[in-house]
Amino acid sequence: MAAAMPGPKKVYVNDVMIGEASSWTEVQKLLKAKRVVFAGKPGMAEGPTGFYINGAFVLTNLTSSRKAGDVA
């Protein structure tokens, strides 16, 4: 009998839950989808119920193009 695949775990960035994933590969996809980019290498750990990532990060632009007159 095959072992059951583990269910998704919660993904936390600096103690804030941003979604769920079942593997580090899915965590990377989630970070990319949320447009989270870390400044330097973040600390990463996996526990029984979640993936934990801590580090300085920046959010990339939410739009692919900006007009010269746009002010953030």
JOQUI-V305671 format. One record per residue. N is the residue number from 0. NEAR is the number of other ideal C-beta (glycine too) atoms within 10 Angstrom. Layout:
n,near
N,NEAR
N,NEAR
//
This chain:
n,near
0,3
1,4
2,5
3,6
4,6
5,9
6,8
7,13
8,19
9,14
10,21
11,17
12,21
13,12
14,8
15,7
16,10
17,18
18,17
19,15
20,19
21,13
22,13
23,12
24,9
25,16
26,21
27,11
28,13
29,17
30,20
31,11
32,10
33,14
34,11
35,16
36,11
37,16
38,9
39,7
40,7
41,16
42,9
43,13
44,10
45,12
46,10
47,6
48,8
49,16
50,24
51,17
52,20
53,14
54,13
55,9
56,16
57,9
58,9
59,11
60,9
61,8
62,7
63,6
64,6
65,11
66,7
67,4
68,5
69,8
70,5
71,5
//
